[in-house]
Amino acid sequence: MSLTEAVETPEGLRERLFKAGYIADEDLASLVWMGLTLERPLLIEGEAGVGKTAIAGACARALGRPLLRLQCYEGLDLSQAVYEWNYSRQLLEIRLAEAGQGDKAALRENLFSEAFLLERPLLQAIRSPEPCVLLIDEIDRADEAFEAFLLEMLSEYQVTVPEIGTLTARSKPLVILTSNGTRDLSDALRRRCLFHYLDFPTLVREMQIVRTLVPEAASRLVEEAVTFVQRLRKEDLDKTPGVAETLDWVRVLFHLGHGELPVDPQSLVPTLAALLKTRNDRWQVTAERVGKLVDGPRIAQDVGVAGAMK
């Protein structure tokens, strides 16, 4: 299947994402397909660790596009996100003109032109000669003022620079915004986006993800480790382990030579550094608690697994 054919259908795009190392469900693949078809930005919301950021990289690989990333944080402003002037070069041009080595009249006309403009991720994305994937990561961490600025770009794919005017898109990027839900996003931003809530994967799907990305691990180890993590997520933790943590833990267990979870829960405790990321979580998940989590219902007895694994 060619790339053109793949993006003509959600299922074809889903296959491309799978080959790029991302196992997307039907809803997520359809969302990306709709974003490409309608040229609309995507807003993907969900808990940390569910794979929101990874989808952007997978889309870039699947579509053969470059990936541009803007990491949002409190206090993010236009100079880091959109553009700033190359002040050192402008100053150099001014000094050359004063020394008689430049055209003063031309300098006045060109000092604030695109030649002196430093493009940051948002402007780079719309001025790219070829379509790219633009990841605006954790938009909920940015200020509401910055969120308001995004509205022009997300609806018109253009940026207004006061000294120059409006810079329109040379190509329209696939824009993916992620949010952990730490604050409410504006209705205006949400209206401009196609929305998807990405939850933690089901037991069967997480097993599939781990088998695909850690193929060297024994099937029994994958089944038991993923089941353990699924049960662990139901505990009262400060930070729930995500899929990336599951993958790290399975790799650790594989490199320790395990083909299944060891019988002694005490031997598992040191490896939990791959899953538990706060002092309180490490303190409360004791060897005794690990033993209880390991000794839960067997794989085939877990809801929905017996039939799915046949």
C-alpha positions as CSV (number, residue, x, y, z in Angstrom):
1,M,0.0,0.0,0.0
2,S,1.4,3.4,-1.0
3,L,1.5,6.3,1.4
4,T,-1.2,8.1,-0.7
5,E,-3.5,5.1,-0.5
6,A,-2.8,4.7,3.2
7,V,-3.9,8.1,4.2
8,E,-7.1,7.8,2.1
9,T,-8.7,5.5,4.8
10,P,-8.4,5.4,8.6
11,E,-7.5,1.7,8.5
12,G,-4.7,2.4,6.0
13,L,-3.4,5.1,8.2
14,R,-3.6,2.8,11.2
15,E,-1.4,0.3,9.4
16,R,1.1,3.0,8.7
17,L,1.2,4.0,12.4
18,F,1.7,0.4,13.4
19,K,4.7,0.1,11.0
20,A,6.0,3.3,12.6
21,G,5.9,1.7,16.0
22,Y,2.6,3.0,17.4
23,I,-0.4,0.8,18.0
24,A,-3.4,3.1,17.6
25,D,-6.9,2.0,18.2
26,E,-9.6,2.7,15.6
27,D,-10.8,6.0,17.3
28,L,-7.3,7.5,17.4
29,A,-6.5,6.4,13.8
30,S,-9.7,8.0,12.6
31,L,-8.9,11.2,14.5
32,V,-5.6,11.5,12.7
33,W,-7.2,10.7,9.4
34,M,-9.8,13.4,9.9
35,G,-7.2,15.9,10.9
36,L,-5.3,15.2,7.6
37,T,-8.5,15.2,5.5
38,L,-10.0,18.4,7.0
39,E,-6.7,20.1,7.7
40,R,-7.7,20.7,11.3
41,P,-5.6,20.6,14.4
42,L,-6.0,17.7,16.9
43,L,-6.4,18.1,20.6
44,I,-5.5,14.9,22.5
45,E,-6.2,15.0,26.2
46,G,-5.4,12.4,28.8
47,E,-3.3,11.4,31.8
48,A,0.5,11.6,31.7
49,G,2.0,8.4,30.3
50,V,-0.8,7.3,28.0
51,G,1.1,8.0,24.7
52,K,-0.1,11.4,23.7
53,T,3.3,12.8,22.8
54,A,4.4,9.6,21.0
55,I,1.6,9.9,18.5
56,A,3.1,13.0,17.0
57,G,6.4,11.2,16.4
58,A,4.6,8.2,15.0
59,C,2.6,10.4,12.6
60,A,5.8,12.1,11.4
61,R,7.4,8.7,10.6
62,A,4.3,7.2,9.1
63,L,3.7,10.2,6.8
64,G,7.4,10.8,6.0
65,R,7.2,14.4,7.4
66,P,9.6,16.3,9.6
67,L,8.6,16.8,13.3
68,L,8.6,20.2,15.0
69,R,8.0,20.3,18.7
70,L,7.0,23.2,21.0
71,Q,7.2,22.3,24.7
72,C,4.8,24.5,26.6
73,Y,5.4,25.9,30.0
74,E,4.2,28.8,32.2
75,G,5.6,32.1,30.9
76,L,6.1,30.9,27.3
77,D,6.0,33.9,25.0
78,L,6.2,34.7,21.3
79,S,10.0,34.9,21.2
80,Q,10.3,31.3,22.1
81,A,7.3,30.0,20.3
82,V,6.8,32.0,17.2
83,Y,9.6,34.4,16.2
84,E,12.1,37.0,17.4
85,W,14.3,39.5,15.7
86,N,18.0,38.8,15.1
87,Y,19.1,41.8,17.2
88,S,22.8,41.0,16.9
89,R,22.7,40.9,13.1
90,Q,20.5,44.1,13.0
91,L,23.1,45.8,15.2
92,L,25.9,44.7,13.0
93,E,24.1,46.1,9.9
94,I,23.6,49.4,11.7
95,R,27.2,49.7,12.6
96,L,28.3,48.8,9.1
97,A,26.0,51.5,7.7
98,E,27.4,54.0,10.2
99,A,30.9,53.2,9.1
100,G,29.9,53.9,5.5
101,Q,30.0,50.2,4.4
102,G,26.3,49.8,4.0
103,D,23.3,51.5,2.3
104,K,21.6,53.5,5.0
105,A,18.4,54.1,2.9
106,A,18.1,50.4,2.2
107,L,18.8,49.5,5.8
108,R,15.9,51.6,7.0
109,E,13.6,49.6,4.6
110,N,15.0,46.2,5.4
111,L,16.0,46.3,9.1
112,F,12.6,44.7,10.0
113,S,12.2,42.3,7.1
114,E,12.1,38.5,6.9
115,A,15.9,38.5,6.4
116,F,16.3,39.4,10.1
117,L,13.6,37.2,11.4
118,L,14.4,34.2,13.5
119,E,11.7,31.6,13.1
120,R,10.6,29.5,16.1
121,P,8.6,26.3,15.9
122,L,5.1,27.8,15.2
123,L,6.4,30.0,12.4
124,Q,8.7,27.3,11.1
125,A,5.8,24.9,10.8
126,I,3.7,27.1,8.5
127,R,6.6,28.5,6.5
128,S,8.0,25.1,5.8
129,P,8.2,24.4,2.1
130,E,6.9,20.8,2.8
131,P,4.1,19.8,5.2
132,C,5.4,18.8,8.6
133,V,3.9,17.5,11.9
134,L,3.8,20.2,14.6
135,L,3.5,19.0,18.2
136,I,2.4,21.6,20.7
137,D,3.0,19.6,23.9
138,E,1.2,20.2,27.2
139,I,-0.7,23.3,26.0
140,D,-2.4,23.4,29.4
141,R,0.9,24.5,31.0
142,A,1.0,27.6,28.9
143,D,-0.7,30.9,29.9
144,E,-4.2,31.8,28.7
145,A,-2.7,34.7,26.8
146,F,-0.5,32.4,24.7
147,E,-3.4,30.1,24.2
148,A,-5.4,33.1,22.8
149,F,-2.5,33.9,20.4
150,L,-2.7,30.4,19.0
151,L,-6.3,30.9,17.7
152,E,-5.1,32.8,14.6
153,M,-2.6,30.2,13.7
154,L,-4.9,27.2,14.3
155,S,-7.8,28.7,12.3
156,E,-6.1,30.5,9.5
157,Y,-2.6,28.9,9.5
158,Q,-1.0,32.3,9.5
159,V,1.0,34.5,11.9
160,T,0.9,38.3,12.1
161,V,4.2,40.1,12.6
162,P,3.4,43.8,13.3
163,E,6.6,45.0,11.5
164,I,6.0,42.9,8.4
165,G,2.3,42.0,8.2
166,T,0.6,38.6,7.9
167,L,2.7,35.6,7.0
168,T,0.5,32.9,5.5
169,A,1.3,29.2,5.3
170,R,3.4,27.8,2.6
171,S,2.2,24.4,3.7
172,K,-0.4,23.3,6.3
173,P,1.1,21.2,9.0
174,L,-0.6,18.4,10.9
175,V,-0.9,20.1,14.3
176,I,-1.2,18.0,17.4
177,L,-1.9,19.6,20.8
178,T,-1.6,17.6,23.9
179,S,-3.1,18.4,27.4
180,N,-2.8,16.6,30.7
181,G,-5.9,18.5,31.9
182,T,-4.1,20.6,34.6
183,R,-6.4,23.5,33.7
184,D,-9.4,24.1,31.5
185,L,-8.8,25.1,28.0
186,S,-10.9,27.8,26.4
187,D,-13.9,27.0,24.3
188,A,-12.4,29.0,21.4
189,L,-9.4,26.7,21.3
190,R,-11.5,23.5,21.6
191,R,-13.8,24.6,18.8
192,R,-10.9,24.9,16.4
193,C,-9.7,21.3,17.1
194,L,-10.8,17.8,16.6
195,F,-10.9,16.2,20.1
196,H,-9.9,12.8,21.5
197,Y,-9.5,11.6,25.1
198,L,-6.7,9.1,25.3
199,D,-7.0,6.7,28.2
200,F,-4.7,4.0,29.5
201,P,-4.8,1.0,27.2
202,T,-6.8,-2.1,28.0
203,L,-5.0,-5.1,29.3
204,V,-5.1,-6.8,25.9
205,R,-4.0,-3.7,24.0
206,E,-1.1,-3.0,26.4
207,M,0.1,-6.6,26.0
208,Q,0.1,-6.1,22.2
209,I,2.0,-2.8,22.6
210,V,4.7,-4.5,24.8
211,R,5.0,-7.5,22.6
212,T,5.5,-5.3,19.5
213,L,8.1,-3.0,21.1
214,V,9.9,-5.5,23.3
215,P,9.7,-8.6,21.1
216,E,12.6,-10.3,22.8
217,A,10.7,-10.7,26.1
218,A,9.0,-14.0,26.7
219,S,5.3,-14.1,26.2
220,R,4.6,-15.2,29.7
221,L,6.7,-12.4,31.2
222,V,4.8,-9.9,29.1
223,E,1.4,-11.2,30.2
224,E,2.3,-11.3,33.9
225,A,4.1,-8.0,33.9
226,V,1.4,-6.1,32.1
227,T,-1.3,-7.6,34.3
228,F,0.7,-6.5,37.4
229,V,1.0,-2.9,36.0
230,Q,-2.7,-2.8,35.3
231,R,-3.5,-3.8,38.9
232,L,-0.9,-1.4,40.2
233,R,-2.7,1.5,38.4
234,K,-5.7,0.8,40.6
235,E,-3.7,1.6,43.7
236,D,-3.7,5.0,45.3
237,L,-0.5,6.3,43.8
238,D,0.9,9.8,43.4
239,K,1.9,9.1,39.8
240,T,0.3,6.3,37.9
241,P,2.8,4.4,35.7
242,G,2.2,4.9,32.0
243,V,2.9,2.7,29.0
244,A,6.5,3.9,28.8
245,E,7.1,2.7,32.4
246,T,5.6,-0.7,31.5
247,L,8.0,-1.0,28.6
248,D,11.0,0.0,30.8
249,W,10.0,-2.5,33.5
250,V,9.6,-5.4,31.0
251,R,13.0,-4.6,29.5
252,V,14.6,-4.5,33.0
253,L,13.1,-7.9,33.8
254,F,14.2,-9.3,30.5
255,H,17.8,-8.2,31.0
256,L,17.7,-9.8,34.5
257,G,17.0,-13.1,32.7
258,H,13.4,-13.5,33.8
259,G,11.0,-15.4,31.6
260,E,8.1,-14.7,34.0
261,L,7.6,-12.8,37.2
262,P,9.8,-14.3,40.0
263,V,8.0,-16.1,42.8
264,D,9.8,-14.0,45.5
265,P,8.2,-10.5,45.6
266,Q,11.2,-9.1,47.4
267,S,13.3,-9.6,44.3
268,L,10.9,-7.5,42.4
269,V,11.1,-4.5,44.7
270,P,14.4,-3.0,43.4
271,T,13.0,-3.2,39.8
272,L,10.0,-1.0,40.7
273,A,12.2,2.0,40.2
274,A,11.1,1.7,36.6
275,L,7.4,2.0,37.6
276,L,7.2,4.1,40.7
277,K,8.5,7.7,40.5
278,T,7.8,9.3,43.9
279,R,9.1,8.6,47.4
280,N,5.6,8.0,48.7
281,D,4.8,5.5,46.0
282,R,8.0,3.5,46.6
283,W,7.3,3.6,50.4
284,Q,3.7,2.3,50.2
285,V,4.3,-0.5,47.6
286,T,6.1,-2.9,49.9
287,A,7.2,-6.5,49.2
288,E,4.0,-7.7,50.8
289,R,1.9,-5.4,48.6
290,V,3.8,-6.6,45.5
291,G,3.1,-10.2,46.5
292,K,-0.6,-9.5,46.7
293,L,-0.6,-7.8,43.3
294,V,1.3,-10.7,41.7
295,D,-1.0,-13.2,43.2
296,G,-4.2,-11.7,41.8
297,P,-6.4,-13.6,39.4
298,R,-4.5,-15.5,36.7
299,I,-4.2,-14.0,33.3
300,A,-7.0,-16.1,31.8
301,Q,-9.4,-15.1,34.6
302,D,-9.0,-11.4,34.0
303,V,-12.0,-9.8,32.4
304,G,-11.9,-9.8,28.7
305,V,-8.5,-11.6,28.4
306,A,-9.5,-15.2,28.0
307,G,-11.5,-14.6,24.8
308,A,-9.2,-12.0,23.4
309,M,-6.1,-14.3,23.6
310,K,-7.7,-17.2,21.8
